[in-house]
């Protein structure tokens, strides 16, 4: 699969995950004030990926184990799902980054 198509699918799956209404956007560590803010950012990353201008640094911080998306999880299932998304991102990132 093309690297950008793989990233787009991962971001779409992240949007689906983020649609869970139990996410905590009021957490002091969350960078988003609302679910809409997060969805807008993810959609922006999709547009960048389609244009092949994805910002790998921003994406890496988004899926980092101590920042971004992990701060809004509320349930055991959403933690497991987040960890799956983060692992997919790590695998994708390792396959495309230049050494």
Secondary structure by P-SEA (a helix, b strand, c coil): ccaaaaaaaaaaaaaaaaccccccccccccccccaaaaaaaaaaaaaaaaaccccaaaaaaaaccccccccccccaaaaaaaaaaaaaaaaaaaacccc
